[in-house]
Amino acid sequence: MKTGGLTFIRIIIAVLAIFALVVIGYQLYKYNFVSIKTESAVMGELEEVVKSTGLFFRNEKIIDRRGYEYFDVIREEGERVPASGVIARIYNDEASAKKQKKIRELEAKIKTYENVISNSGSYQSSIASIDSEIYSNLQNIAYLAQKGESSVFSDADSLMVELMKKKIASGDLVHYDSVLKNLRDEERRLKASIQTSGQTISTDKSGYFSYGLDGLESQFSLAAMNELSTDNFDSMLEQCKKATPAADDLGKIVYDSRWSLALKLKTKDITLLEAGDVVYIRIPSYGSERIKCTVAEIRKNGEESIVILESSVINDNILTLRNEEISLIIKTYKGIQLRQSALRKVDGADGVFVKVGMLLRYKEVEILYNDGVNVIVNYDATASGGLRIYDQVVYKGSNLYSGKAVSDG
């Protein structure tokens, strides 16, 4: 063989040997000096939640029109009404009833204008704050309108007030003085033209007024809950879907601020609950607000149970809901929040690897709750060698062990 051919073969063999050494070296590096992902350990909280359709029970009394044809309901949704309080005024003709409703709208608008104008001297120095409120109201209106919620009108009224303030700050006070005068003139004219019968429709019970009727007010009283069981829960749920209110009813008085909520749940999901426990619920279709409740009773029937919750928290939604999807917060866990992927088992014990300098260190943890994505572990500031806030916890990596050299990838 020629010398040139031997030289070429030697070069090929040398290149292959170098490549093999590089591959072996890389594998050794990858095994002993791995690339990992870390994040700081921080305090957090997770909720143990079970979800179910709930049935609302309240003590309610229907307010009907009592045979009257022309009337004006003077109460707002959710307004507290005393015993013998007037719900509606009766009029001799339809035109007078409509005029009285217009008068109430004018009275509210006049009050708004008077309040805004009386503080006109302070707006010049608070333009930035007014602009911020305008922007906030516009965002809320867009959000509520998208969800189709009636509270959008309240935010629209707030927006109008802030826009008035801004115009007054720019020197337009005379315009609003003129508008206020015209509103007062219209109010006087309408009051002089109506024909009232002097009669009213009142309530004999104190409570909260609501327009929200479903025809089930008597069937879903607090007393009716005594017959509720896992066997008839679904039929009562079907009853809600078929209910229709009477056409002649004006509204209702919820005359007991205490209301109840019944949930049918799997018995295995409520082992932590006992009668007397304080819990919280959310109504997802109405936002993230937590509503405080007390566990009044648990009616177990094999694998299913009825959980009865009681509360005195009143808002517009509570007054009208009958059946709704509910998130029951069984328990809230607080501690250090980690990704589930950070958990490792060493010698049968739960723990995490922490990056200290360029080396790994294993720390055992006590898991309080795992929701399948994140975990809460106990934080004990006095425990020697325990997990600490801001420790760099490894949540991605392989072949991990204490003392191993690592780099952030």
Disulfide bonds with the S-S distance in Angstrom:
none
